[in-house]
Amino acid sequence: MTSVAISPSGNVAISILKPDGTSLVNCGNFTAPGECDLPALPVTGTYFVTVNPSGLATAEVGLLLSTSLGGVLTVDGSALTFSTTRVGQDGFYTFDASVGSNLTLVLAGNTFASNTLVRVLRPDGTQLATRTLGSSSGYTVDFTPTTTGLHAITVDPYLASTGQLSLRVQTQSAPFAPSQVGGQ
């Protein structure tokens, strides 16, 4: 959502409906520009966006539909840069990994003004690791794949943030030490 104006005041609830009229996703309530991440569309057809201002308010909303930017990373290969000037545009990168390999996602050159959520996903789409980046650079995410196959990394800038961030997946030279709980 690129703009929102509500009169007299309040919020706007936005939802996406499938072609049969059932809910695809409830985007939540907005009082300022933001984003709504859509899952893969399950069927071909016309989808509907509902915009519901609170109470007796009226609302004017600017909407922009974007596809994710991305590419293919190679473990121990070159970094790729996710760069967007479009509000709500996310990054989606893939890489092959083997079960039990100790890897680090190196995130550098972050120019997003607000938080950015980065997730590492298993081949089945479930989350393996996550990190919320602030507005500075130099983050790492250590992880060990639990399955062999094509993994993914998603980059999700917060609200109306635009900028760039470089991503690189590299092998760790030594296994990670397990965390100790309660002095055990």
N, C-alpha and C positions, 0 to 999 in steps of 0.2 A: 504494500500500500504506500503510494508515494505522497499522498496528502490526505488530510482529514480536517473537516470543519464541522463543528456541532453547535447548533443553536437551540436553546440558550446555552446549555452545557450538558455534560454527561459523557457517555461512551458509545461506541458502535460495536455490535457483535457481528462477526463475519463468519459465514459457513459456506462450504462447497458441497453441492448435491450431485449425486450420480445421475445419469440419464433417466433412471427409473424413479427419481425423486427421493431416494434414500440418502442418508448422510455419508459423504466421503470423509470429511474432516471438519471439525469445529475449530476455527482459527482463534477464537477467544475474543476478548473485548479490547478495543483500542481507543485511546484518547489522542494519539500522535501517530505519525507514520511508523510502520513496522512491517513485519513479514509473516507469511504463513507458508510453511513448508508442506508441499503436497507429496503424498506417496505416489508410487507408480499407478497410473490410471488403469483400473481393472478391466474396463470395457471401452469399446469405441462408441462414440456418440457425443451429444451435446451436454456439457456439464453446466450447472447453474451456480452463480454466486449470489448469496443472500446477504443483504446489508440491512441490519436492524438497529436503528438508534434507540437509546434508552428513553423510557417514558414518552413524553409528548414532543421530544426534541426532533429536529430535522437534521439531516447530515448530507454533506457533500464529500465524496471519497474519490480519490484518484487511484486507479488500479493499473498495475503493470505485470504482465506474465513473462517470466524469464526461465530459460533452461539453464541447467548447471554448466559451468565451465569445467574443464578437466583434461586429463591425459593419463598416460601410463608411466609409472615410476618403475625403475629397476633397482633392486636392492644393491647398494654400494655403487650406484650409478650417479648421474648428474642430478642436481636439484631442478625442480620445475617451479615456476612462479604462477600463483593464482592472483590475478589482477582484475578487479572489476570497478567500473564507474557507475554501475547500475544498482540501485537500491533493491535489496532482497535477493540478489543473485548469489548462489552458493557455488562451492567447488566440489568436484567429485573426481577422485583419482584412484586408480587401481594399481596393484602390484602382486606378483606371485610370491608366496612364502611357504616354507616347509614347517611342519609341526616341530615344536621344540627349539626352533632357531631363536636366538636372543637378538632382538632388533631394537633400534631406536629411531623414532621419527624426529628429525631435526627441523625446527621451525625458525626461520630467520627473516629479517627485513620487514617485520610487521609494521604497516603504516595505518592500520584501521584505528580510528579514533576511540572506539569503544570495544567492549569485550567481543571475542570471537571464539566460538565453540568448535573444537576439532575432535573428531571421533575416528577411531580405527575400528573397522567392521570385519567380522569373520566372513567366510564365503557364503554363509546362510543369511547374512545381513544383521546378525546380532552384534551388539557392541562388545569389543575386546578391550578397548582402552579409550580414555577421554581426557581432554585438557581444555580448560577455559583460559584463553590468552587475554592479558590486559593490553594496554596500548604500547607496551615496550617490545623489544625483540629478544631473541635468544632463548627460546623454550625447547625442551626435549620431552618426548614421551617414550618411556621404555615399555616394551611389551614382548610377550612370548606367544606366538601363534599356537593354538590348540588343535588346529587342523591344517592340512596341506591344501593349497588352492589359491584362487584369486581373491585377495582381500581388497578392501576399499578404505579410503580416507575421505571424510566429508569435512568441508570448511564452511561454517555457518556464521557469517558476520551478524552481530546483534543489531536489531532495529534497522535504522536507515544508514548504517555505516558502509562506506566504500573504502577501498584501498588495495594493498597487495601484501603477499606473504609467500616466501619460498618454502618448499617442502622437499625433504630428502630422507629416504629410508636407508639406514646403514646397519651393518652387522656389528654386534658387540663382541669384543675380544674375549670376555669372560662371562660365565653364567651369572645371573642375578642371584643375590643372596635372598633367601626367603625372609619375610618379615617375622619378627618375634612378637608374640602377644603375651603380656603378663609375665615377662621374664623367663619364659620357657625356652 
